[in-house]
């Protein structure tokens, strides 16, 4: 069983903001496969499905970004999911809008959602799919703002690429997925 977690903030106020790119990828995966988040547990919305013969949990934590790790840890413990079978999708200020970058482990890079996941799991070796949103000051207003009309085409493309990377990971080693999508 694998677990794909999209990070974001709950509620219509944040729905189309840069910080919710992880939620957007989960939403696209759901739409693409005609699924829905039909369950709630551990302060998260989720579904358990099968892609390419692999059982997968798709999760959107509803704890707000800074406490995302609580839901991730709870799912990992309850379903006995090894940390290397978790992939987290989130926004990255240090990548240009629409650029995606995959990593197998690492630090939090200043991202509070990732910091909380590392704290909760006591582990850094989970897979990450970072989607560039660019950077502007003040950062808080920027990440909670919407994409510009100029950014939307590249952001939509990155959402599709991230979803495809998730699906590929269910059938291939993450390193192989990284080699394809980090080129």
C-alpha positions in Angstrom: 0.0 0.0 0.0 1.2 3.5 -0.9 0.1 6.8 0.4 -0.1 10.0 -1.7 -0.6 13.2 0.4 -1.4 16.6 -1.1 -0.7 19.5 1.1 -2.9 22.6 1.4 -5.3 24.4 3.6 -9.0 23.5 3.9 -11.9 25.7 2.9 -13.0 27.8 -0.1 -10.9 30.8 1.0 -7.7 28.8 0.2 -9.0 26.6 -2.7 -7.2 28.3 -5.6 -4.1 29.6 -3.7 -0.5 28.8 -4.5 -0.1 27.0 -1.1 -2.9 24.5 -2.2 -1.1 23.0 -5.2 -0.8 19.7 -3.4 -4.6 19.6 -3.0 -4.9 20.5 -6.7 -2.9 17.5 -7.7 -5.0 15.2 -5.5 -8.1 16.7 -7.0 -6.8 16.1 -10.5 -5.9 12.5 -9.7 -9.5 12.0 -8.4 -11.1 13.6 -11.5 -8.8 11.7 -13.9 -9.8 8.4 -12.3 -13.4 9.2 -11.5 -12.9 8.9 -7.8 -13.9 11.0 -4.8 -12.6 11.6 -1.3 -15.3 9.7 0.3 -13.9 9.1 3.8 -12.8 11.2 6.8 -10.4 10.1 9.5 -7.4 11.5 11.4 -8.4 15.1 10.5 -8.2 14.3 6.8 -10.3 13.5 3.8 -9.2 10.4 1.9 -10.0 7.5 -0.3 -8.5 4.1 -0.8 -8.3 3.0 -4.4 -6.2 0.9 -6.8 -4.0 2.3 -9.6 -2.0 0.0 -11.8 -2.8 -2.9 -9.4 -1.4 -1.1 -6.4 -3.5 -0.1 -3.4 -3.2 3.5 -2.7 -4.5 6.0 -0.2 -5.0 9.6 -1.4 -5.0 12.1 1.5 -5.8 15.7 1.9 -5.0 16.8 5.6 -7.7 19.2 6.9 -5.4 20.4 9.8 -4.1 23.5 7.9 -0.6 23.3 6.4 1.4 23.7 9.6 -0.1 20.6 11.2 -0.1 18.3 8.2 2.2 15.8 9.8 -0.5 14.8 12.3 -2.6 13.2 9.6 0.4 11.7 7.7 1.7 10.1 10.9 -1.8 8.7 11.8 -2.3 7.1 8.4 1.2 5.7 8.4 0.7 4.1 11.8 -2.9 2.9 11.3 -2.2 1.3 7.9 1.4 0.3 8.7 2.8 2.2 5.7 6.6 2.4 5.6 7.9 6.0 5.2 9.4 5.1 1.8 5.8 4.3 0.6 4.7 7.9 1.3 4.8 10.7 -1.3 4.0 14.2 -0.3 3.0 16.9 -2.9 3.6 20.5 -2.0 4.5 24.0 -3.2 8.1 25.2 -3.5 9.0 28.9 -3.4 12.4 28.2 -4.8 11.3 26.7 -8.1 9.9 28.8 -10.9 6.1 28.5 -11.4 5.2 25.2 -13.0 8.6 23.4 -12.5 8.4 20.1 -10.7 11.2 18.4 -8.8 11.1 15.0 -7.1 13.2 13.9 -4.2 13.4 10.8 -2.0 14.4 12.5 1.2 15.7 15.8 2.6 15.1 18.6 5.0 12.1 20.9 5.2 13.6 23.7 3.1 11.6 26.3 5.2 8.3 24.7 4.4 6.2 24.4 7.6 4.0 21.6 6.3 7.1 19.5 5.5 8.7 20.5 8.8 5.7 19.2 10.7 5.7 15.9 8.7 9.3 15.4 9.6 8.6 16.2 13.2 5.6 13.8 13.4 7.3 10.9 11.5 10.7 11.4 13.1 11.9 10.6 9.6 13.1 12.5 6.5 13.1 9.6 4.0 9.7 10.1 2.5 9.2 10.9 -1.2 8.5 14.5 -2.2 7.0 16.0 -5.3 7.7 19.8 -5.2 5.9 22.1 -7.5 7.3 25.5 -8.2 5.2 28.6 -7.4 8.0 31.2 -7.6 8.7 33.7 -4.9 7.6 37.2 -4.0 7.5 39.3 -0.8 5.8 39.2 1.6 5.9 35.4 1.4 2.7 34.8 3.5 0.5 37.0 1.2 2.1 35.5 -1.9 1.6 31.8 -1.0 -2.0 32.5 0.0 -2.6 34.4 -3.2 -4.0 33.0 -6.5 -2.0 32.2 -9.6 -1.8 34.9 -12.2 -3.3 34.3 -15.7 0.2 34.1 -17.0 1.2 31.4 -14.5 -2.0 29.3 -15.0 -0.9 27.3 -18.1 2.4 26.2 -16.6 0.8 25.4 -13.3 -1.9 23.3 -14.9 0.8 21.4 -16.8 2.8 20.8 -13.6 -0.4 19.5 -11.9 -0.8 17.0 -14.7 2.9 16.0 -14.6 2.8 15.5 -10.8 -0.3 13.3 -11.1 1.3 11.3 -13.8 4.5 10.9 -11.7 2.3 9.6 -8.8 0.7 7.1 -11.0 4.0 6.0 -12.4 5.4 5.6 -8.9 2.7 3.0 -8.1 4.3 0.7 -10.7 7.9 1.8 -10.8 10.6 2.7 -8.2 10.6 6.3 -7.1 14.2 6.7 -8.4 13.0 5.8 -11.9 10.2 8.3 -11.6 12.7 11.0 -10.5 14.9 10.3 -13.5 12.0 10.8 -15.8 10.4 13.9 -14.3 13.6 15.7 -13.0 15.2 15.8 -16.5 
